Amino acid sequence: MIRLLALAATSILALAEPPGPSISQPSLGYVFDDNAKAVRQISGVPGAASMDRAVAAGTSLDSAFVHSRARLAIANAKGGGVQVLQWAGAPQAIAISSALSHVTMAAFSRSGDWAAISDGTSVETWSGLAGTPAVSASTNPEGGVTAVAVNDNGTAAAANGSGAVMLVGDNPRVLATGGNWIALAFLPNGNDLLAADATAQSLTLIQDIQNMAASSVVLSVRQKPGALVVSRDGSQAALGLADNVTVVNLASGAAVSIACACQAARVDLLEGNLVARIIDAQTGSQLLLDADSATPRIASLPDLNLGGVQ
């Protein structure tokens, strides 16, 4: 009898104890996976990461542009219309009254509160993405739009088909001319802008955009540049080329090219300083750039969970 009582007491104590700590897979952030037509988490660490389950968007998606850290996206709904997806809390999709029928390019501010979106003809600037999205400006640059960028003050820049980089919105201003500008990215200070020029095959830094807008070439390359991303601390940039990704130190101009037999059509910044997902324009495959390691590297990004909703 005493033994039975002791066993019962032990069982009660075991049930009363809180569960032990659970071990979860590290996360590198979120991206849109065009194969699964879903926003998906990348689980693991650089060198051992994979595409994980999808975020429950509550709507069918055609495509999307993701700000990983803010856990939000600008999305084209499968049935038409533009939506803002939010999943920092309960996932939700908010339809926005954009005049664009289909967003083909988008850029976010560092905080994720602002976005500049375009359909290749017009540019819209949106604020309040983490709360109640609202359009703040809309413009139609001459010759169409080839690239966009926006800073945390809501200042948006666009490159147009007439060879100019300009500020857009209420106070338009030309920052640079005479190039084929195919990628733009603000530095964290919000006042300096990087621009990739396919004509000159170079990466140009446009400084002090609100005042003098002085330009200088940071990097000259022998191939047509493509996708561009700036590190979190603003010290480096990664530029996609025809068969490699080149990481350049913006202060010294020193560059390291990482051979990958890939053409980076898109580079999405993830967790870390300069860790990013790459989409290869030639094969559509997804790769992972790790420029935070002692030796920058590019690895494959396998799909283990086939896009199941989490």
Secondary structure, DSSP 8 states (H G I E B T S, - for coil): -HHHHHHHHHHHHHHHS---------EEEEEEETTTTEEEEEEEETTEEEEEEE---SS-EEEEEEETTTTEEEEEETTSSEEEEE-SSS-EEEEE--S-SS--EEEE-SSSS-EEEESSS-EEEEE-TTSS-EEEEEE--TT-EEEEEE-TT--EEEEETTS-EEEESSS-EEEE-SS-EEEEEE-TTSS-EEEEETTTTEEEEEE-TTTT-EEEEEEE-SS----EEE-TTSSEEEEE-SSEEEEEETTT--EEEEE-S--EEEEEE-SSSSEEEEEETTT--EEEEE-SSSS-EEEE--BSSTT-B-
